[in-house]
Amino acid sequence: MSRSENILEIDDLRVYFPVRGGVFRRAVGSCKAVDGVSLRLKEGQTLGLVGESGCGKSTLAKAVVSLVKPTDGSVSFRGKKVLASSKSELKAYRRVAQMVFQDPAESLNSRHTVGSIVREPLEIHRIGNKSQRSERVVQLLEQVGLPASAASRYPFEFSGGQRQRIGIARALALNPDLLLLDEPVSALDVSVQSQVLNLLMDLQNELGLSYLFIAHDLAVVKHVSDMIAVMYLGKIVEIAPAEELYANPLHAYTKALISAIPVPDPSVSRTRVIIPGDVPSPIDPPRGCAFGHRVSASNYEKSIGMDIQLREINTDHWVSNCPCCVD
């Protein structure tokens, strides 16, 4: 993969949160939320990131935009490292990399009008005068399918889908090139999800945006993604083009996730893979493969002490070299 094609490069990113205990609240351990993740996103494409709740997807996205400070690793935007940037450089980076959060009811300030919320990024970055900012707000609202009159109303006056459109409008205010979408439709009714997804795809085609799309629903991710990465307990276990991943999943965890996707045709049967046990603790992870430990895989002992890495099986199809989860 040519480096020049990548808009975003994540290399060996780690985010460890200290676990404190005792009278003096000293660090007695660490929670490995993101543990050595490397990803590539090409310009104008969508990279889907899937996995169970608590696997570290949202933490990864927040680390990419420096809302969470990484413990180690690097993030590069168009070849330039951004995590070690100065305050002014970080501010410039956030003009081109924006985030849309999962729950619009929580991410939008209910005390501010919609116009004030969408206009705030323009004010922070001192873009345009008052009149130009007001015109830009109207343009953004109409771009996401809301009337200009919405600017004078408050977020709680809108439905969940409309609030998410407001969040998208705010993210687009600075003309970014990259959007990190943290489960943008999971808090919405099923009937509204498709509308928001279609909006995001239309905006991508219109504006040439690149997306890091986070979700736990593989059916949704397949609909919007060019590449898909599967994450389990802070690590990537498989990466492949969307069609390839669904047609030829190799990791046991990926197979289990795909087996849970509902099939709309009643004449088609699919064997559901039930994952036993519980997700291991990121504070005290197993010595070997985390998923193999969870399902008591017969070859789990072979993974203990292994340096488990991704290896390329087919073109752009990478999978963990774990002996207990890959045939």
MOTA-V86609 format. One record per backbone hydrogen bond with DSSP energy under -1.0 kcal/mol. NH is the residue of the N-H (numbers start at 1). CO is the residue of the C=O. If there is no record, write none. Layout:
NH,CO / NH,CO
This chain:
5,2 / 6,3 / 7,41 / 8,41 / 9,76 / 10,39 / 11,74 / 13,37 / 14,72 / 15,34 / 17,31 / 19,29 / 21,26 / 25,22 / 26,21 / 28,19 / 29,19 / 31,17 / 32,282 / 33,15 / 33,31 / 34,15 / 35,234 / 36,13 / 37,13 / 39,10 / 41,8 / 43,5 / 45,42 / 47,211 / 48,227 / 49,213 / 50,229 / 55,52 / 60,56 / 61,57 / 62,58 / 63,59 / 64,60 / 65,61 / 66,63 / 67,62 / 68,62 / 71,14 / 72,14 / 74,11 / 76,9 / 77,80 / 78,7 / 80,77 / 82,75 / 85,82 / 90,86 / 91,87 / 92,88 / 93,89 / 94,90 / 96,93 / 97,93 / 98,178 / 100,180 / 106,103 / 107,103 / 108,104 / 112,109 / 114,153 / 115,151 / 117,113 / 118,114 / 119,115 / 120,116 / 123,119 / 124,120 / 125,121 / 127,122 / 133,129 / 134,130 / 135,131 / 136,132 / 137,133 / 138,134 / 139,135 / 140,136 / 141,137 / 142,138 / 143,139 / 144,140 / 145,142 / 146,141 / 150,147 / 151,148 / 152,149 / 153,150 / 157,154 / 158,155 / 163,159 / 164,160 / 165,161 / 166,162 / 167,163 / 168,164 / 169,165 / 170,166 / 171,167 / 172,168 / 175,172 / 177,96 / 178,96 / 179,210 / 180,98 / 181,212 / 182,100 / 183,181 / 183,214 / 188,185 / 192,189 / 193,189 / 196,192 / 197,193 / 198,194 / 199,195 / 200,196 / 201,197 / 202,198 / 203,199 / 204,200 / 205,201 / 206,202 / 207,203 / 208,204 / 210,177 / 211,45 / 212,179 / 213,47 / 214,181 / 215,49 / 221,217 / 222,218 / 223,219 / 225,221 / 226,46 / 227,46 / 228,240 / 229,48 / 230,238 / 231,50 / 232,235 / 234,55 / 235,232 / 237,230 / 238,230 / 239,318 / 240,228 / 242,226 / 245,241 / 246,242 / 247,243 / 248,244 / 252,325 / 255,251 / 256,252 / 257,253 / 258,254 / 259,255 / 261,258 / 268,265 / 293,289 / 294,290 / 295,291 / 297,292 / 300,297 / 302,299 / 303,300 / 305,287 / 306,303 / 308,306 / 311,319 / 313,317 / 314,317 / 317,314 / 318,239 / 319,311 / 320,237 / 321,309 / 326,322
